[in-house]
């Protein structure tokens, strides 16, 4: 069992991932935005971080730049947990400096079994 922090701006996706990962025996914490994600990380609640790449920007539009900034912030606060990025637009991350800061990039839709396997392969 490991502690997994799941960050996504879609509550339905968060709820589905929580069901899946708790069913696989893991402890799951959810975050709907970057500040909440960083708060949970600072509280030491993550052995693995699973996150979406696109979060709403200041105009309310889904923006990969927000996810890239969150990846940098996760590392800036000293979190060394593996980060798994789930995205329908992985090309927004490939080739960016933040790509080197994540352990795994998975293209949405992600099969439930594949996500559990990836987490278990990376979990401490």
Phi and psi restraints in degrees (range 20) as a CNS / XPLOR table:
assign (resid 1 and name C) (resid 2 and name N)
       (resid 2 and name CA) (resid 2 and name C) 1.0 -134.6 20.0 2
assign (resid 2 and name N) (resid 2 and name CA)
       (resid 2 and name C) (resid 3 and name N) 1.0 166.0 20.0 2
assign (resid 2 and name C) (resid 3 and name N)
       (resid 3 and name CA) (resid 3 and name C) 1.0 -93.5 20.0 2
assign (resid 3 and name N) (resid 3 and name CA)
       (resid 3 and name C) (resid 4 and name N) 1.0 119.9 20.0 2
assign (resid 3 and name C) (resid 4 and name N)
       (resid 4 and name CA) (resid 4 and name C) 1.0 -114.9 20.0 2
assign (resid 4 and name N) (resid 4 and name CA)
       (resid 4 and name C) (resid 5 and name N) 1.0 128.6 20.0 2
assign (resid 4 and name C) (resid 5 and name N)
       (resid 5 and name CA) (resid 5 and name C) 1.0 -101.5 20.0 2
assign (resid 5 and name N) (resid 5 and name CA)
       (resid 5 and name C) (resid 6 and name N) 1.0 121.5 20.0 2
assign (resid 5 and name C) (resid 6 and name N)
       (resid 6 and name CA) (resid 6 and name C) 1.0 -110.5 20.0 2
assign (resid 6 and name N) (resid 6 and name CA)
       (resid 6 and name C) (resid 7 and name N) 1.0 122.8 20.0 2
assign (resid 6 and name C) (resid 7 and name N)
       (resid 7 and name CA) (resid 7 and name C) 1.0 -118.2 20.0 2
assign (resid 7 and name N) (resid 7 and name CA)
       (resid 7 and name C) (resid 8 and name N) 1.0 122.8 20.0 2
assign (resid 7 and name C) (resid 8 and name N)
       (resid 8 and name CA) (resid 8 and name C) 1.0 -160.8 20.0 2
assign (resid 8 and name N) (resid 8 and name CA)
       (resid 8 and name C) (resid 9 and name N) 1.0 148.2 20.0 2
assign (resid 8 and name C) (resid 9 and name N)
       (resid 9 and name CA) (resid 9 and name C) 1.0 -87.2 20.0 2
assign (resid 9 and name N) (resid 9 and name CA)
       (resid 9 and name C) (resid 10 and name N) 1.0 2.2 20.0 2
assign (resid 9 and name C) (resid 10 and name N)
       (resid 10 and name CA) (resid 10 and name C) 1.0 -107.2 20.0 2
assign (resid 10 and name N) (resid 10 and name CA)
       (resid 10 and name C) (resid 11 and name N) 1.0 107.6 20.0 2
assign (resid 10 and name C) (resid 11 and name N)
       (resid 11 and name CA) (resid 11 and name C) 1.0 -59.0 20.0 2
assign (resid 11 and name N) (resid 11 and name CA)
       (resid 11 and name C) (resid 12 and name N) 1.0 -37.8 20.0 2
assign (resid 11 and name C) (resid 12 and name N)
       (resid 12 and name CA) (resid 12 and name C) 1.0 -62.4 20.0 2
assign (resid 12 and name N) (resid 12 and name CA)
       (resid 12 and name C) (resid 13 and name N) 1.0 -43.0 20.0 2
assign (resid 12 and name C) (resid 13 and name N)
       (resid 13 and name CA) (resid 13 and name C) 1.0 -63.9 20.0 2
assign (resid 13 and name N) (resid 13 and name CA)
       (resid 13 and name C) (resid 14 and name N) 1.0 -40.6 20.0 2
assign (resid 13 and name C) (resid 14 and name N)
       (resid 14 and name CA) (resid 14 and name C) 1.0 -59.8 20.0 2
assign (resid 14 and name N) (resid 14 and name CA)
       (resid 14 and name C) (resid 15 and name N) 1.0 -46.4 20.0 2
assign (resid 14 and name C) (resid 15 and name N)
       (resid 15 and name CA) (resid 15 and name C) 1.0 -63.0 20.0 2
assign (resid 15 and name N) (resid 15 and name CA)
       (resid 15 and name C) (resid 16 and name N) 1.0 -41.6 20.0 2
assign (resid 15 and name C) (resid 16 and name N)
       (resid 16 and name CA) (resid 16 and name C) 1.0 -64.3 20.0 2
assign (resid 16 and name N) (resid 16 and name CA)
       (resid 16 and name C) (resid 17 and name N) 1.0 -43.7 20.0 2
assign (resid 16 and name C) (resid 17 and name N)
       (resid 17 and name CA) (resid 17 and name C) 1.0 -66.5 20.0 2
assign (resid 17 and name N) (resid 17 and name CA)
       (resid 17 and name C) (resid 18 and name N) 1.0 -37.2 20.0 2
assign (resid 17 and name C) (resid 18 and name N)
       (resid 18 and name CA) (resid 18 and name C) 1.0 -61.3 20.0 2
assign (resid 18 and name N) (resid 18 and name CA)
       (resid 18 and name C) (resid 19 and name N) 1.0 -47.1 20.0 2
assign (resid 18 and name C) (resid 19 and name N)
       (resid 19 and name CA) (resid 19 and name C) 1.0 -57.4 20.0 2
assign (resid 19 and name N) (resid 19 and name CA)
       (resid 19 and name C) (resid 20 and name N) 1.0 -48.8 20.0 2
assign (resid 19 and name C) (resid 20 and name N)
       (resid 20 and name CA) (resid 20 and name C) 1.0 -60.5 20.0 2
assign (resid 20 and name N) (resid 20 and name CA)
       (resid 20 and name C) (resid 21 and name N) 1.0 -51.1 20.0 2
assign (resid 20 and name C) (resid 21 and name N)
       (resid 21 and name CA) (resid 21 and name C) 1.0 -74.2 20.0 2
assign (resid 21 and name N) (resid 21 and name CA)
       (resid 21 and name C) (resid 22 and name N) 1.0 -35.2 20.0 2
assign (resid 21 and name C) (resid 22 and name N)
       (resid 22 and name CA) (resid 22 and name C) 1.0 -67.8 20.0 2
assign (resid 22 and name N) (resid 22 and name CA)
       (resid 22 and name C) (resid 23 and name N) 1.0 -35.4 20.0 2
assign (resid 22 and name C) (resid 23 and name N)
       (resid 23 and name CA) (resid 23 and name C) 1.0 -62.6 20.0 2
assign (resid 23 and name N) (resid 23 and name CA)
       (resid 23 and name C) (resid 24 and name N) 1.0 -27.1 20.0 2
assign (resid 23 and name C) (resid 24 and name N)
       (resid 24 and name CA) (resid 24 and name C) 1.0 -87.6 20.0 2
assign (resid 24 and name N) (resid 24 and name CA)
       (resid 24 and name C) (resid 25 and name N) 1.0 4.0 20.0 2
assign (resid 24 and name C) (resid 25 and name N)
       (resid 25 and name CA) (resid 25 and name C) 1.0 94.7 20.0 2
assign (resid 25 and name N) (resid 25 and name CA)
       (resid 25 and name C) (resid 26 and name N) 1.0 13.3 20.0 2
assign (resid 25 and name C) (resid 26 and name N)
       (resid 26 and name CA) (resid 26 and name C) 1.0 -100.3 20.0 2
assign (resid 26 and name N) (resid 26 and name CA)
       (resid 26 and name C) (resid 27 and name N) 1.0 157.4 20.0 2
assign (resid 26 and name C) (resid 27 and name N)
       (resid 27 and name CA) (resid 27 and name C) 1.0 -91.4 20.0 2
assign (resid 27 and name N) (resid 27 and name CA)
       (resid 27 and name C) (resid 28 and name N) 1.0 129.8 20.0 2
assign (resid 27 and name C) (resid 28 and name N)
       (resid 28 and name CA) (resid 28 and name C) 1.0 -123.8 20.0 2
assign (resid 28 and name N) (resid 28 and name CA)
       (resid 28 and name C) (resid 29 and name N) 1.0 131.8 20.0 2
assign (resid 28 and name C) (resid 29 and name N)
       (resid 29 and name CA) (resid 29 and name C) 1.0 -117.4 20.0 2
assign (resid 29 and name N) (resid 29 and name CA)
       (resid 29 and name C) (resid 30 and name N) 1.0 141.0 20.0 2
assign (resid 29 and name C) (resid 30 and name N)
       (resid 30 and name CA) (resid 30 and name C) 1.0 -112.4 20.0 2
assign (resid 30 and name N) (resid 30 and name CA)
       (resid 30 and name C) (resid 31 and name N) 1.0 146.8 20.0 2
assign (resid 30 and name C) (resid 31 and name N)
       (resid 31 and name CA) (resid 31 and name C) 1.0 -138.7 20.0 2
assign (resid 31 and name N) (resid 31 and name CA)
       (resid 31 and name C) (resid 32 and name N) 1.0 131.3 20.0 2
assign (resid 31 and name C) (resid 32 and name N)
       (resid 32 and name CA) (resid 32 and name C) 1.0 -91.6 20.0 2
assign (resid 32 and name N) (resid 32 and name CA)
       (resid 32 and name C) (resid 33 and name N) 1.0 -11.3 20.0 2
assign (resid 32 and name C) (resid 33 and name N)
       (resid 33 and name CA) (resid 33 and name C) 1.0 -155.3 20.0 2
assign (resid 33 and name N) (resid 33 and name CA)
       (resid 33 and name C) (resid 34 and name N) 1.0 174.8 20.0 2
assign (resid 33 and name C) (resid 34 and name N)
       (resid 34 and name CA) (resid 34 and name C) 1.0 -63.0 20.0 2
assign (resid 34 and name N) (resid 34 and name CA)
       (resid 34 and name C) (resid 35 and name N) 1.0 -47.6 20.0 2
assign (resid 34 and name C) (resid 35 and name N)
       (resid 35 and name CA) (resid 35 and name C) 1.0 -58.8 20.0 2
assign (resid 35 and name N) (resid 35 and name CA)
       (resid 35 and name C) (resid 36 and name N) 1.0 -40.1 20.0 2
assign (resid 35 and name C) (resid 36 and name N)
       (resid 36 and name CA) (resid 36 and name C) 1.0 -66.5 20.0 2
assign (resid 36 and name N) (resid 36 and name CA)
       (resid 36 and name C) (resid 37 and name N) 1.0 -38.3 20.0 2
assign (resid 36 and name C) (resid 37 and name N)
       (resid 37 and name CA) (resid 37 and name C) 1.0 -60.4 20.0 2
assign (resid 37 and name N) (resid 37 and name CA)
       (resid 37 and name C) (resid 38 and name N) 1.0 -49.1 20.0 2
assign (resid 37 and name C) (resid 38 and name N)
       (resid 38 and name CA) (resid 38 and name C) 1.0 -65.1 20.0 2
assign (resid 38 and name N) (resid 38 and name CA)
       (resid 38 and name C) (resid 39 and name N) 1.0 -37.3 20.0 2
assign (resid 38 and name C) (resid 39 and name N)
       (resid 39 and name CA) (resid 39 and name C) 1.0 -60.9 20.0 2
assign (resid 39 and name N) (resid 39 and name CA)
       (resid 39 and name C) (resid 40 and name N) 1.0 -46.0 20.0 2
assign (resid 39 and name C) (resid 40 and name N)
       (resid 40 and name CA) (resid 40 and name C) 1.0 -63.9 20.0 2
assign (resid 40 and name N) (resid 40 and name CA)
       (resid 40 and name C) (resid 41 and name N) 1.0 -38.7 20.0 2
assign (resid 40 and name C) (resid 41 and name N)
       (resid 41 and name CA) (resid 41 and name C) 1.0 -64.3 20.0 2
assign (resid 41 and name N) (resid 41 and name CA)
       (resid 41 and name C) (resid 42 and name N) 1.0 -44.4 20.0 2
assign (resid 41 and name C) (resid 42 and name N)
       (resid 42 and name CA) (resid 42 and name C) 1.0 -62.9 20.0 2
assign (resid 42 and name N) (resid 42 and name CA)
       (resid 42 and name C) (resid 43 and name N) 1.0 -28.6 20.0 2
assign (resid 42 and name C) (resid 43 and name N)
       (resid 43 and name CA) (resid 43 and name C) 1.0 -80.9 20.0 2
assign (resid 43 and name N) (resid 43 and name CA)
       (resid 43 and name C) (resid 44 and name N) 1.0 0.7 20.0 2
assign (resid 43 and name C) (resid 44 and name N)
       (resid 44 and name CA) (resid 44 and name C) 1.0 73.9 20.0 2
assign (resid 44 and name N) (resid 44 and name CA)
       (resid 44 and name C) (resid 45 and name N) 1.0 32.5 20.0 2
assign (resid 44 and name C) (resid 45 and name N)
       (resid 45 and name CA) (resid 45 and name C) 1.0 -98.7 20.0 2
assign (resid 45 and name N) (resid 45 and name CA)
       (resid 45 and name C) (resid 46 and name N) 1.0 26.4 20.0 2
assign (resid 45 and name C) (resid 46 and name N)
       (resid 46 and name CA) (resid 46 and name C) 1.0 -144.7 20.0 2
assign (resid 46 and name N) (resid 46 and name CA)
       (resid 46 and name C) (resid 47 and name N) 1.0 121.3 20.0 2
assign (resid 46 and name C) (resid 47 and name N)
       (resid 47 and name CA) (resid 47 and name C) 1.0 -92.0 20.0 2
assign (resid 47 and name N) (resid 47 and name CA)
       (resid 47 and name C) (resid 48 and name N) 1.0 -27.9 20.0 2
assign (resid 47 and name C) (resid 48 and name N)
       (resid 48 and name CA) (resid 48 and name C) 1.0 -142.2 20.0 2
assign (resid 48 and name N) (resid 48 and name CA)
       (resid 48 and name C) (resid 49 and name N) 1.0 140.1 20.0 2
assign (resid 48 and name C) (resid 49 and name N)
       (resid 49 and name CA) (resid 49 and name C) 1.0 -112.3 20.0 2
assign (resid 49 and name N) (resid 49 and name CA)
       (resid 49 and name C) (resid 50 and name N) 1.0 127.9 20.0 2
assign (resid 49 and name C) (resid 50 and name N)
       (resid 50 and name CA) (resid 50 and name C) 1.0 -115.1 20.0 2
assign (resid 50 and name N) (resid 50 and name CA)
       (resid 50 and name C) (resid 51 and name N) 1.0 122.9 20.0 2
assign (resid 50 and name C) (resid 51 and name N)
       (resid 51 and name CA) (resid 51 and name C) 1.0 -140.8 20.0 2
assign (resid 51 and name N) (resid 51 and name CA)
       (resid 51 and name C) (resid 52 and name N) 1.0 151.6 20.0 2
assign (resid 51 and name C) (resid 52 and name N)
       (resid 52 and name CA) (resid 52 and name C) 1.0 -76.5 20.0 2
assign (resid 52 and name N) (resid 52 and name CA)
       (resid 52 and name C) (resid 53 and name N) 1.0 164.1 20.0 2
assign (resid 52 and name C) (resid 53 and name N)
       (resid 53 and name CA) (resid 53 and name C) 1.0 -98.8 20.0 2
assign (resid 53 and name N) (resid 53 and name CA)
       (resid 53 and name C) (resid 54 and name N) 1.0 -32.8 20.0 2
assign (resid 53 and name C) (resid 54 and name N)
       (resid 54 and name CA) (resid 54 and name C) 1.0 -100.7 20.0 2
assign (resid 54 and name N) (resid 54 and name CA)
       (resid 54 and name C) (resid 55 and name N) 1.0 120.4 20.0 2
assign (resid 54 and name C) (resid 55 and name N)
       (resid 55 and name CA) (resid 55 and name C) 1.0 -122.7 20.0 2
assign (resid 55 and name N) (resid 55 and name CA)
       (resid 55 and name C) (resid 56 and name N) 1.0 155.6 20.0 2
assign (resid 55 and name C) (resid 56 and name N)
       (resid 56 and name CA) (resid 56 and name C) 1.0 -62.1 20.0 2
assign (resid 56 and name N) (resid 56 and name CA)
       (resid 56 and name C) (resid 57 and name N) 1.0 137.0 20.0 2
assign (resid 56 and name C) (resid 57 and name N)
       (resid 57 and name CA) (resid 57 and name C) 1.0 -87.7 20.0 2
assign (resid 57 and name N) (resid 57 and name CA)
       (resid 57 and name C) (resid 58 and name N) 1.0 -171.4 20.0 2
assign (resid 57 and name C) (resid 58 and name N)
       (resid 58 and name CA) (resid 58 and name C) 1.0 -63.5 20.0 2
assign (resid 58 and name N) (resid 58 and name CA)
       (resid 58 and name C) (resid 59 and name N) 1.0 -21.9 20.0 2
assign (resid 58 and name C) (resid 59 and name N)
       (resid 59 and name CA) (resid 59 and name C) 1.0 -90.1 20.0 2
assign (resid 59 and name N) (resid 59 and name CA)
       (resid 59 and name C) (resid 60 and name N) 1.0 -0.4 20.0 2
assign (resid 59 and name C) (resid 60 and name N)
       (resid 60 and name CA) (resid 60 and name C) 1.0 84.3 20.0 2
assign (resid 60 and name N) (resid 60 and name CA)
       (resid 60 and name C) (resid 61 and name N) 1.0 8.1 20.0 2
assign (resid 60 and name C) (resid 61 and name N)
       (resid 61 and name CA) (resid 61 and name C) 1.0 -94.5 20.0 2
assign (resid 61 and name N) (resid 61 and name CA)
       (resid 61 and name C) (resid 62 and name N) 1.0 139.7 20.0 2
assign (resid 61 and name C) (resid 62 and name N)
       (resid 62 and name CA) (resid 62 and name C) 1.0 -58.7 20.0 2
assign (resid 62 and name N) (resid 62 and name CA)
       (resid 62 and name C) (resid 63 and name N) 1.0 131.4 20.0 2
assign (resid 62 and name C) (resid 63 and name N)
       (resid 63 and name CA) (resid 63 and name C) 1.0 -146.1 20.0 2
assign (resid 63 and name N) (resid 63 and name CA)
       (resid 63 and name C) (resid 64 and name N) 1.0 122.1 20.0 2
assign (resid 63 and name C) (resid 64 and name N)
       (resid 64 and name CA) (resid 64 and name C) 1.0 -62.9 20.0 2
assign (resid 64 and name N) (resid 64 and name CA)
       (resid 64 and name C) (resid 65 and name N) 1.0 -28.8 20.0 2
assign (resid 64 and name C) (resid 65 and name N)
       (resid 65 and name CA) (resid 65 and name C) 1.0 -58.5 20.0 2
assign (resid 65 and name N) (resid 65 and name CA)
       (resid 65 and name C) (resid 66 and name N) 1.0 -32.3 20.0 2
assign (resid 65 and name C) (resid 66 and name N)
       (resid 66 and name CA) (resid 66 and name C) 1.0 -66.8 20.0 2
assign (resid 66 and name N) (resid 66 and name CA)
       (resid 66 and name C) (resid 67 and name N) 1.0 -41.5 20.0 2
assign (resid 66 and name C) (resid 67 and name N)
       (resid 67 and name CA) (resid 67 and name C) 1.0 -67.6 20.0 2
assign (resid 67 and name N) (resid 67 and name CA)
       (resid 67 and name C) (resid 68 and name N) 1.0 -39.8 20.0 2
assign (resid 67 and name C) (resid 68 and name N)
       (resid 68 and name CA) (resid 68 and name C) 1.0 -62.2 20.0 2
assign (resid 68 and name N) (resid 68 and name CA)
       (resid 68 and name C) (resid 69 and name N) 1.0 -42.2 20.0 2
assign (resid 68 and name C) (resid 69 and name N)
       (resid 69 and name CA) (resid 69 and name C) 1.0 -63.7 20.0 2
assign (resid 69 and name N) (resid 69 and name CA)
       (resid 69 and name C) (resid 70 and name N) 1.0 -37.8 20.0 2
assign (resid 69 and name C) (resid 70 and name N)
       (resid 70 and name CA) (resid 70 and name C) 1.0 -65.8 20.0 2
assign (resid 70 and name N) (resid 70 and name CA)
       (resid 70 and name C) (resid 71 and name N) 1.0 -40.8 20.0 2
assign (resid 70 and name C) (resid 71 and name N)
       (resid 71 and name CA) (resid 71 and name C) 1.0 -58.3 20.0 2
assign (resid 71 and name N) (resid 71 and name CA)
       (resid 71 and name C) (resid 72 and name N) 1.0 -47.5 20.0 2
assign (resid 71 and name C) (resid 72 and name N)
       (resid 72 and name CA) (resid 72 and name C) 1.0 -61.2 20.0 2
assign (resid 72 and name N) (resid 72 and name CA)
       (resid 72 and name C) (resid 73 and name N) 1.0 -42.5 20.0 2
assign (resid 72 and name C) (resid 73 and name N)
       (resid 73 and name CA) (resid 73 and name C) 1.0 -64.6 20.0 2
assign (resid 73 and name N) (resid 73 and name CA)
       (resid 73 and name C) (resid 74 and name N) 1.0 -39.9 20.0 2
assign (resid 73 and name C) (resid 74 and name N)
       (resid 74 and name CA) (resid 74 and name C) 1.0 -56.1 20.0 2
assign (resid 74 and name N) (resid 74 and name CA)
       (resid 74 and name C) (resid 75 and name N) 1.0 -44.5 20.0 2
assign (resid 74 and name C) (resid 75 and name N)
       (resid 75 and name CA) (resid 75 and name C) 1.0 -74.1 20.0 2
assign (resid 75 and name N) (resid 75 and name CA)
       (resid 75 and name C) (resid 76 and name N) 1.0 -36.9 20.0 2
assign (resid 75 and name C) (resid 76 and name N)
       (resid 76 and name CA) (resid 76 and name C) 1.0 -61.7 20.0 2
assign (resid 76 and name N) (resid 76 and name CA)
       (resid 76 and name C) (resid 77 and name N) 1.0 -31.4 20.0 2
assign (resid 76 and name C) (resid 77 and name N)
       (resid 77 and name CA) (resid 77 and name C) 1.0 -85.5 20.0 2
assign (resid 77 and name N) (resid 77 and name CA)
       (resid 77 and name C) (resid 78 and name N) 1.0 5.4 20.0 2
assign (resid 77 and name C) (resid 78 and name N)
       (resid 78 and name CA) (resid 78 and name C) 1.0 91.0 20.0 2
assign (resid 78 and name N) (resid 78 and name CA)
       (resid 78 and name C) (resid 79 and name N) 1.0 12.5 20.0 2
assign (resid 78 and name C) (resid 79 and name N)
       (resid 79 and name CA) (resid 79 and name C) 1.0 -78.2 20.0 2
assign (resid 79 and name N) (resid 79 and name CA)
       (resid 79 and name C) (resid 80 and name N) 1.0 125.4 20.0 2
assign (resid 79 and name C) (resid 80 and name N)
       (resid 80 and name CA) (resid 80 and name C) 1.0 -107.5 20.0 2
assign (resid 80 and name N) (resid 80 and name CA)
       (resid 80 and name C) (resid 81 and name N) 1.0 5.5 20.0 2
assign (resid 80 and name C) (resid 81 and name N)
       (resid 81 and name CA) (resid 81 and name C) 1.0 -62.0 20.0 2
assign (resid 81 and name N) (resid 81 and name CA)
       (resid 81 and name C) (resid 82 and name N) 1.0 145.8 20.0 2
assign (resid 81 and name C) (resid 82 and name N)
       (resid 82 and name CA) (resid 82 and name C) 1.0 -60.8 20.0 2
assign (resid 82 and name N) (resid 82 and name CA)
       (resid 82 and name C) (resid 83 and name N) 1.0 140.1 20.0 2
assign (resid 82 and name C) (resid 83 and name N)
       (resid 83 and name CA) (resid 83 and name C) 1.0 -113.6 20.0 2
assign (resid 83 and name N) (resid 83 and name CA)
       (resid 83 and name C) (resid 84 and name N) 1.0 126.2 20.0 2
assign (resid 83 and name C) (resid 84 and name N)
       (resid 84 and name CA) (resid 84 and name C) 1.0 -108.5 20.0 2
assign (resid 84 and name N) (resid 84 and name CA)
       (resid 84 and name C) (resid 85 and name N) 1.0 123.4 20.0 2
assign (resid 84 and name C) (resid 85 and name N)
       (resid 85 and name CA) (resid 85 and name C) 1.0 -102.6 20.0 2
assign (resid 85 and name N) (resid 85 and name CA)
       (resid 85 and name C) (resid 86 and name N) 1.0 126.4 20.0 2
assign (resid 85 and name C) (resid 86 and name N)
       (resid 86 and name CA) (resid 86 and name C) 1.0 -106.3 20.0 2
assign (resid 86 and name N) (resid 86 and name CA)
       (resid 86 and name C) (resid 87 and name N) 1.0 124.2 20.0 2
assign (resid 86 and name C) (resid 87 and name N)
       (resid 87 and name CA) (resid 87 and name C) 1.0 -152.7 20.0 2
assign (resid 87 and name N) (resid 87 and name CA)
       (resid 87 and name C) (resid 88 and name N) 1.0 143.3 20.0 2
assign (resid 87 and name C) (resid 88 and name N)
       (resid 88 and name CA) (resid 88 and name C) 1.0 -82.1 20.0 2
assign (resid 88 and name N) (resid 88 and name CA)
       (resid 88 and name C) (resid 89 and name N) 1.0 -8.9 20.0 2
assign (resid 88 and name C) (resid 89 and name N)
       (resid 89 and name CA) (resid 89 and name C) 1.0 -129.8 20.0 2
assign (resid 89 and name N) (resid 89 and name CA)
       (resid 89 and name C) (resid 90 and name N) 1.0 62.9 20.0 2
assign (resid 89 and name C) (resid 90 and name N)
       (resid 90 and name CA) (resid 90 and name C) 1.0 -63.1 20.0 2
assign (resid 90 and name N) (resid 90 and name CA)
       (resid 90 and name C) (resid 91 and name N) 1.0 -22.7 20.0 2
assign (resid 90 and name C) (resid 91 and name N)
       (resid 91 and name CA) (resid 91 and name C) 1.0 -61.9 20.0 2
assign (resid 91 and name N) (resid 91 and name CA)
       (resid 91 and name C) (resid 92 and name N) 1.0 -21.1 20.0 2
assign (resid 91 and name C) (resid 92 and name N)
       (resid 92 and name CA) (resid 92 and name C) 1.0 -68.8 20.0 2
assign (resid 92 and name N) (resid 92 and name CA)
       (resid 92 and name C) (resid 93 and name N) 1.0 -18.2 20.0 2
assign (resid 92 and name C) (resid 93 and name N)
       (resid 93 and name CA) (resid 93 and name C) 1.0 -106.0 20.0 2
assign (resid 93 and name N) (resid 93 and name CA)
       (resid 93 and name C) (resid 94 and name N) 1.0 -35.4 20.0 2
assign (resid 93 and name C) (resid 94 and name N)
       (resid 94 and name CA) (resid 94 and name C) 1.0 -57.6 20.0 2
assign (resid 94 and name N) (resid 94 and name CA)
       (resid 94 and name C) (resid 95 and name N) 1.0 132.2 20.0 2
assign (resid 94 and name C) (resid 95 and name N)
       (resid 95 and name CA) (resid 95 and name C) 1.0 83.9 20.0 2
assign (resid 95 and name N) (resid 95 and name CA)
       (resid 95 and name C) (resid 96 and name N) 1.0 -7.9 20.0 2
assign (resid 95 and name C) (resid 96 and name N)
       (resid 96 and name CA) (resid 96 and name C) 1.0 -85.6 20.0 2
assign (resid 96 and name N) (resid 96 and name CA)
       (resid 96 and name C) (resid 97 and name N) 1.0 153.8 20.0 2
assign (resid 96 and name C) (resid 97 and name N)
       (resid 97 and name CA) (resid 97 and name C) 1.0 -56.8 20.0 2
assign (resid 97 and name N) (resid 97 and name CA)
       (resid 97 and name C) (resid 98 and name N) 1.0 -31.0 20.0 2
assign (resid 97 and name C) (resid 98 and name N)
       (resid 98 and name CA) (resid 98 and name C) 1.0 -67.1 20.0 2
assign (resid 98 and name N) (resid 98 and name CA)
       (resid 98 and name C) (resid 99 and name N) 1.0 -21.2 20.0 2
assign (resid 98 and name C) (resid 99 and name N)
       (resid 99 and name CA) (resid 99 and name C) 1.0 -57.9 20.0 2
assign (resid 99 and name N) (resid 99 and name CA)
       (resid 99 and name C) (resid 100 and name N) 1.0 -35.0 20.0 2
assign (resid 99 and name C) (resid 100 and name N)
       (resid 100 and name CA) (resid 100 and name C) 1.0 -73.6 20.0 2
assign (resid 100 and name N) (resid 100 and name CA)
       (resid 100 and name C) (resid 101 and name N) 1.0 -12.9 20.0 2
assign (resid 100 and name C) (resid 101 and name N)
       (resid 101 and name CA) (resid 101 and name C) 1.0 -93.1 20.0 2
assign (resid 101 and name N) (resid 101 and name CA)
       (resid 101 and name C) (resid 102 and name N) 1.0 -4.1 20.0 2
assign (resid 101 and name C) (resid 102 and name N)
       (resid 102 and name CA) (resid 102 and name C) 1.0 -113.4 20.0 2
assign (resid 102 and name N) (resid 102 and name CA)
       (resid 102 and name C) (resid 103 and name N) 1.0 154.2 20.0 2
assign (resid 102 and name C) (resid 103 and name N)
       (resid 103 and name CA) (resid 103 and name C) 1.0 -87.5 20.0 2
assign (resid 103 and name N) (resid 103 and name CA)
       (resid 103 and name C) (resid 104 and name N) 1.0 -28.7 20.0 2
assign (resid 103 and name C) (resid 104 and name N)
       (resid 104 and name CA) (resid 104 and name C) 1.0 -158.7 20.0 2
assign (resid 104 and name N) (resid 104 and name CA)
       (resid 104 and name C) (resid 105 and name N) 1.0 141.3 20.0 2
assign (resid 104 and name C) (resid 105 and name N)
       (resid 105 and name CA) (resid 105 and name C) 1.0 -121.2 20.0 2
assign (resid 105 and name N) (resid 105 and name CA)
       (resid 105 and name C) (resid 106 and name N) 1.0 124.8 20.0 2
assign (resid 105 and name C) (resid 106 and name N)
       (resid 106 and name CA) (resid 106 and name C) 1.0 -121.7 20.0 2
assign (resid 106 and name N) (resid 106 and name CA)
       (resid 106 and name C) (resid 107 and name N) 1.0 132.6 20.0 2
assign (resid 106 and name C) (resid 107 and name N)
       (resid 107 and name CA) (resid 107 and name C) 1.0 -80.3 20.0 2
assign (resid 107 and name N) (resid 107 and name CA)
       (resid 107 and name C) (resid 108 and name N) 1.0 129.7 20.0 2
assign (resid 107 and name C) (resid 108 and name N)
       (resid 108 and name CA) (resid 108 and name C) 1.0 -75.9 20.0 2
assign (resid 108 and name N) (resid 108 and name CA)
       (resid 108 and name C) (resid 109 and name N) 1.0 147.0 20.0 2
assign (resid 108 and name C) (resid 109 and name N)
       (resid 109 and name CA) (resid 109 and name C) 1.0 -75.6 20.0 2
assign (resid 109 and name N) (resid 109 and name CA)
       (resid 109 and name C) (resid 110 and name N) 1.0 138.9 20.0 2
assign (resid 109 and name C) (resid 110 and name N)
       (resid 110 and name CA) (resid 110 and name C) 1.0 -96.7 20.0 2
assign (resid 110 and name N) (resid 110 and name CA)
       (resid 110 and name C) (resid 111 and name N) 1.0 129.4 20.0 2
assign (resid 110 and name C) (resid 111 and name N)
       (resid 111 and name CA) (resid 111 and name C) 1.0 -67.5 20.0 2
assign (resid 111 and name N) (resid 111 and name CA)
       (resid 111 and name C) (resid 112 and name N) 1.0 136.7 20.0 2
assign (resid 111 and name C) (resid 112 and name N)
       (resid 112 and name CA) (resid 112 and name C) 1.0 -52.2 20.0 2
assign (resid 112 and name N) (resid 112 and name CA)
       (resid 112 and name C) (resid 113 and name N) 1.0 -46.5 20.0 2
assign (resid 112 and name C) (resid 113 and name N)
       (resid 113 and name CA) (resid 113 and name C) 1.0 -62.9 20.0 2
assign (resid 113 and name N) (resid 113 and name CA)
       (resid 113 and name C) (resid 114 and name N) 1.0 -36.2 20.0 2
assign (resid 113 and name C) (resid 114 and name N)
       (resid 114 and name CA) (resid 114 and name C) 1.0 -66.9 20.0 2
assign (resid 114 and name N) (resid 114 and name CA)
       (resid 114 and name C) (resid 115 and name N) 1.0 -38.0 20.0 2
assign (resid 114 and name C) (resid 115 and name N)
       (resid 115 and name CA) (resid 115 and name C) 1.0 -67.2 20.0 2
assign (resid 115 and name N) (resid 115 and name CA)
       (resid 115 and name C) (resid 116 and name N) 1.0 -45.6 20.0 2
assign (resid 115 and name C) (resid 116 and name N)
       (resid 116 and name CA) (resid 116 and name C) 1.0 -60.8 20.0 2
assign (resid 116 and name N) (resid 116 and name CA)
       (resid 116 and name C) (resid 117 and name N) 1.0 -42.7 20.0 2
assign (resid 116 and name C) (resid 117 and name N)
       (resid 117 and name CA) (resid 117 and name C) 1.0 -61.9 20.0 2
assign (resid 117 and name N) (resid 117 and name CA)
       (resid 117 and name C) (resid 118 and name N) 1.0 -44.2 20.0 2
assign (resid 117 and name C) (resid 118 and name N)
       (resid 118 and name CA) (resid 118 and name C) 1.0 -61.7 20.0 2
assign (resid 118 and name N) (resid 118 and name CA)
       (resid 118 and name C) (resid 119 and name N) 1.0 -43.8 20.0 2
assign (resid 118 and name C) (resid 119 and name N)
       (resid 119 and name CA) (resid 119 and name C) 1.0 -63.1 20.0 2
assign (resid 119 and name N) (resid 119 and name CA)
       (resid 119 and name C) (resid 120 and name N) 1.0 -47.6 20.0 2
assign (resid 119 and name C) (resid 120 and name N)
       (resid 120 and name CA) (resid 120 and name C) 1.0 -65.9 20.0 2
assign (resid 120 and name N) (resid 120 and name CA)
       (resid 120 and name C) (resid 121 and name N) 1.0 -29.8 20.0 2
assign (resid 120 and name C) (resid 121 and name N)
       (resid 121 and name CA) (resid 121 and name C) 1.0 -71.0 20.0 2
assign (resid 121 and name N) (resid 121 and name CA)
       (resid 121 and name C) (resid 122 and name N) 1.0 -29.3 20.0 2
assign (resid 121 and name C) (resid 122 and name N)
       (resid 122 and name CA) (resid 122 and name C) 1.0 -98.1 20.0 2
assign (resid 122 and name N) (resid 122 and name CA)
       (resid 122 and name C) (resid 123 and name N) 1.0 -18.1 20.0 2
assign (resid 122 and name C) (resid 123 and name N)
       (resid 123 and name CA) (resid 123 and name C) 1.0 -64.0 20.0 2
assign (resid 123 and name N) (resid 123 and name CA)
       (resid 123 and name C) (resid 124 and name N) 1.0 143.2 20.0 2
